[in-house]
Every structure is written in structure tokens, then in C-alpha cells.
Amino acid sequence: MNLKYSVFTVMTPDLSISEVAEALGSLGYDGIEWRVAETNKIDVIDYHTGNKATISFKRLLDEAENIKELSEANNLKVIALGTYIPPEDVCGVEKAMKAANLMDCPQIRVRIQRYYRRENYNKLFNKALESIEKIEPLAKDYGVKINIELHPGSVCPSASSAYRIVSNFEPENIGVIFDPGNMIIEGYEDWLLGLELLGPYLSYLHVKNCMLQRVSDEGRVRWRHVWCDLDKGLVDWLDVLKSLKKTGHEEVWLSFEDFSERKTMTKLRENLDFMRKLERRIK
């Protein structure tokens, strides 16, 4: 199994677009997953604001060639565009695909329906199917895969719930971002079970970790999830890599999305070193 390493620029908020590309190139990363966002009616962001390493959705097509050149100049493959476009926004999805083509980028992420316990899950599930059905033809036309991410508070926090959606479509067109860190918060299943279930629908992995922190609440014991270093959380990344190897994938991208409180450059250096050490243990 050949592992490739990338960074989702949501985790580098203090670095500019050029700075993050140069940093990843100098550290020996293989690729980059660009964050694409705009606070507007198309793409509402309610977190991760103030991120300097974000491509403006409004200017996405205008900046696509420059982003491609910047990435290539630092020996980085643009592995994905991490957008927050809802799948029902057909025009927005097509715009992202046009930009992806200009960047030689094979895939984009859409922001699947959220589940806030205010609307029945079954209705939201049907909405997800209907919206993806409308944009799957675009994936065929542009040759750009559409990904949904395993994410807490969504209709697909687990591999099983995501498979229930994507199994209705072709894996060449619709895929899944496997996110063990998110699954610790909601959606945990045995790593191997989830990876085996997804099979060809697996697009790549997000790499981060979290832990439980005990808090007091009026005399009651409560627990909350806290982002932490890769080697200190509840995700056993060695087990994840061993599970990946068992599934028989020839090449897998690991894209870091580390929200721990260390300095950005420290995380970029130490995370790559940590995962490469684990990789050597499974060979």
C-alpha cells in the first residue's frame, strides 16, 4: 500500500495561500487539499472563520490557474477542493468542478445535509439522495468525483450511514472521506468494518484526533470532546493503517486536518513524521 500525504488548509489558518504551499513543499508533503469557502447565500460557514489559507468561492475560477501553478511549483498535487457547497446547489457544484478541472484536481467535497434533530432523518436522507442524484451527471461530464465526509451532526456520521447514501451511485462519481477523528465524536464503528463496507467508495482519509475531557456541571460528571495531538487521542492510527492495508487499496491519500492547539508549523512537521513512522511499522 502506497500512502500519500496531504494537508487540508482548514488546519493552517495563520498561513497565507502562498505560505502554506511553500511550507508543505519544503516539508516533503505530496499534496494539498484546498479549503474553498465564502460566507454568502451559496456557502454559509459557521466555524473556522478568519482562515487565511482559504480560496474565495467567489473568485474560485479566477484563481484556479494561479492555485495550480503555486501547487505545482511546490511539488504538490491538488488532491481535492474542500468546499462547503450544499449538494442541492447545482450551479455552485458545477462552478467548483470547472475550477477543479483547471487545477487538474480529481475531486471536490460537498456539505451534506446536517442533522440537528429538528427535521426527521428520513426526510433529510431522501433530500440527500435527491440532491446527489441531480449532481451525479456533472461528475460524469467533468470527470470530477463528488465526496461526502463522515461528520458529526450530519446525516452520515458513520461509514454505514454514508454507505446507505453513496451505494445508490457509482463509486467513480460519488465517494466518501473517511474521518476517524470525527467518528470518535459520533459514528464510531470498527475501522476495518467501515473501510471494508465502503470499499471502492473510499476517496481518502482526514487525519486528526480527539480525546474526552471531564468537566463539572452543577455537581454532575460530564464529558466533552477536545481536539488533541495525533498520538494522544482515542483514534489508534496504527490500527487505522493496519485496517487500510487489509482492504487492499494500492494507494491511499491521508489529508491532515489537525485542530489541536500546537503551532501550525510544529503540527505540519510532527504529524508527517508521526504518520511516516507508523507507516514503516505496517510494511
C-alpha positions in Angstrom: 0.0 0.0 0.0 1.4 3.4 -1.0 0.4 6.2 1.3 0.4 9.8 0.1 0.3 12.8 2.5 -1.7 16.0 2.1 -3.0 18.8 4.3 -6.4 20.3 4.3 -5.8 24.0 4.6 -8.5 24.4 7.2 -5.8 23.5 9.7 -3.4 26.3 8.7 -5.5 29.4 9.4 -2.4 31.6 10.2 -0.6 30.9 6.9 -1.4 32.6 3.6 -2.2 30.6 0.5 1.4 31.0 -0.8 2.9 30.4 2.7 1.1 27.1 3.2 2.1 25.8 -0.3 5.7 26.7 0.3 5.6 25.1 3.8 4.2 21.8 2.6 6.6 21.7 -0.3 9.6 22.3 1.9 8.5 19.6 4.4 8.0 16.9 1.7 4.2 16.6 1.5 2.8 15.0 -1.6 -0.4 17.0 -2.0 -2.7 19.7 -0.7 -6.5 19.9 -0.1 -7.5 23.5 -0.6 -10.3 25.0 1.6 -12.8 26.8 -0.6 -15.3 29.0 1.4 -17.4 32.1 1.3 -19.9 33.4 3.8 -22.8 34.0 1.5 -26.1 32.5 0.4 -24.4 29.7 -1.5 -21.9 28.7 1.1 -22.6 29.5 4.7 -19.8 29.0 7.1 -20.4 29.0 10.8 -17.0 28.0 12.0 -13.3 28.1 11.0 -13.6 31.8 10.2 -10.6 34.0 9.6 -8.7 31.3 7.8 -6.0 32.9 5.5 -5.3 29.7 3.6 -8.8 29.8 2.0 -9.7 30.2 -1.6 -12.6 32.6 -2.1 -15.5 30.8 -3.7 -16.5 34.0 -5.5 -13.0 34.1 -7.1 -12.5 30.4 -7.5 -12.5 30.3 -11.3 -10.3 33.4 -11.5 -7.8 32.0 -9.1 -7.7 28.4 -10.3 -4.8 28.7 -12.7 -2.7 30.6 -10.1 -3.5 27.9 -7.5 -2.5 25.2 -9.9 0.8 26.9 -10.7 1.5 27.6 -7.0 0.8 24.0 -6.0 2.9 22.6 -8.9 5.8 24.9 -8.1 6.0 23.4 -4.7 5.6 19.8 -6.0 2.1 19.4 -4.6 -0.8 17.6 -6.2 -4.1 19.3 -5.6 -6.0 16.2 -4.3 -9.3 17.9 -3.6 -11.3 21.1 -3.1 -12.8 21.2 0.3 -15.9 23.2 -0.4 -19.0 23.8 1.8 -21.4 23.8 -1.1 -24.6 22.0 -0.3 -25.4 19.3 -2.9 -28.7 20.9 -3.9 -26.7 23.9 -5.2 -26.2 22.6 -8.7 -24.7 25.8 -10.1 -22.2 26.0 -7.2 -21.2 22.4 -7.7 -20.6 22.9 -11.4 -18.5 26.0 -10.7 -16.3 24.0 -8.3 -15.9 21.3 -10.9 -14.8 23.7 -13.6 -12.2 25.1 -11.2 -11.1 21.5 -10.3 -10.6 20.8 -14.0 -8.4 23.9 -14.3 -6.3 22.7 -11.4 -6.1 19.0 -12.5 -7.9 18.2 -9.3 -9.9 14.9 -9.3 -12.5 15.6 -6.6 -14.5 18.1 -4.6 -16.3 17.9 -1.2 -19.9 19.0 -0.8 -21.5 19.7 2.6 -24.1 17.0 3.1 -27.3 17.7 4.9 -26.9 18.4 8.6 -29.0 16.7 11.2 -29.9 18.9 14.1 -32.9 16.8 15.4 -35.3 19.5 14.1 -36.2 17.6 10.9 -36.8 13.9 10.6 -33.8 12.0 9.5 -35.7 10.0 6.9 -36.8 13.3 5.2 -33.2 14.5 5.2 -31.9 11.2 3.9 -34.3 11.5 0.9 -33.2 15.1 0.3 -29.6 13.9 0.3 -30.4 11.2 -2.3 -32.4 13.6 -4.5 -29.7 16.3 -4.4 -26.9 14.0 -5.2 -28.9 12.4 -8.0 -29.1 15.8 -9.6 -25.3 16.4 -9.5 -24.0 13.0 -10.3 -24.3 13.7 -14.0 -21.9 16.6 -13.5 -19.4 14.3 -12.0 -19.6 12.2 -15.2 -19.4 15.2 -17.5 -16.4 16.8 -15.8 -14.7 13.7 -14.6 -14.6 15.1 -11.0 -15.7 12.9 -8.1 -18.1 14.3 -5.5 -17.3 13.4 -1.9 -19.3 13.5 1.3 -17.5 13.4 4.6 -18.2 11.4 7.7 -19.1 14.2 10.0 -20.9 14.6 13.4 -24.2 16.4 13.2 -24.9 15.2 9.7 -26.9 12.5 8.0 -23.7 10.5 7.6 -21.6 10.4 10.8 -20.6 6.8 10.2 -19.4 4.6 7.4 -22.7 2.7 7.5 -24.8 5.8 7.2 -22.6 7.1 4.4 -22.8 3.8 2.5 -26.6 3.9 2.7 -26.3 7.1 0.7 -23.4 6.5 -1.7 -24.3 2.9 -2.6 -27.1 4.3 -4.8 -24.5 5.8 -7.1 -21.4 4.8 -9.0 -18.1 4.9 -6.9 -16.4 6.7 -9.8 -18.7 9.6 -9.3 -19.6 9.7 -5.6 -17.2 8.9 -2.8 -16.6 9.2 1.0 -14.0 11.0 3.1 -13.3 8.6 6.0 -12.6 10.7 9.1 -11.8 8.6 12.3 -11.4 11.8 14.4 -14.9 12.9 13.6 -16.2 9.3 14.2 -14.9 9.4 17.8 -17.4 12.2 18.4 -20.2 10.5 16.5 -20.4 7.5 14.2 -17.7 5.2 15.6 -17.6 1.7 14.0 -14.7 -0.7 13.9 -12.2 0.9 11.4 -11.9 -2.3 9.3 -15.6 -2.8 9.2 -16.2 0.7 7.9 -13.4 0.5 5.3 -14.5 -2.9 4.1 -18.1 -1.7 3.8 -17.1 1.5 1.8 -14.8 -0.4 -0.5 -14.5 1.5 -3.8 -16.4 4.4 -2.3 -13.4 5.3 -0.1 -11.8 8.5 -1.5 -9.3 9.5 1.1 -8.9 10.0 4.9 -8.8 13.0 7.1 -6.2 12.7 9.8 -6.8 14.2 13.3 -7.5 13.0 16.8 -9.6 13.9 19.8 -10.0 12.9 23.4 -12.6 13.1 26.2 -12.2 15.7 28.8 -14.0 15.6 32.1 -15.9 18.7 33.1 -18.1 19.6 36.1 -21.6 20.8 35.6 -23.6 21.6 38.7 -22.3 18.6 40.6 -22.7 16.2 37.6 -19.8 14.5 35.8 -19.9 15.5 32.2 -17.6 14.7 29.3 -16.7 16.7 26.2 -14.6 16.0 23.1 -11.4 18.0 22.7 -9.1 18.0 19.7 -5.6 16.8 20.6 -2.2 15.6 19.2 -2.4 12.6 16.9 -0.7 10.3 19.4 -2.8 11.3 22.4 -6.4 10.8 21.4 -8.8 7.9 21.1 -8.1 7.1 17.5 -5.4 4.4 17.3 -3.8 5.5 14.0 -1.7 2.4 13.8 -4.8 0.3 13.8 -6.4 2.5 11.2 -3.4 2.0 8.9 -3.3 -1.8 9.5 -7.0 -1.8 8.6 -6.4 0.1 5.5 -3.7 -2.3 4.4 -6.1 -5.2 4.9 -8.6 -3.7 2.5 -6.1 -4.0 -0.3 -6.0 -0.4 -1.6 -2.9 0.2 -3.7 -2.7 3.9 -3.0 -4.4 6.0 -0.2 -4.2 9.7 0.5 -4.1 10.9 4.1 -5.0 14.5 4.4 -4.2 16.1 7.8 -7.0 18.2 9.4 -5.4 18.7 12.8 -7.3 21.1 15.1 -5.0 20.7 18.1 -3.6 23.8 19.8 0.1 23.4 18.8 1.7 25.9 16.5 0.9 25.3 12.8 4.5 24.6 11.6 5.0 22.3 14.6 1.9 20.3 13.6 3.0 20.1 10.0 6.4 18.8 10.8 5.5 16.4 13.7 2.3 15.0 12.1 4.2 13.9 8.9 6.9 12.4 10.9 4.4 10.6 13.2 2.5 9.0 10.3 5.6 8.0 8.4 6.9 6.2 11.5 3.5 4.3 11.7 3.7 3.5 8.0 7.1 1.9 8.4 5.6 -0.4 11.2 3.0 -1.9 8.8 5.3 -2.7 6.0 
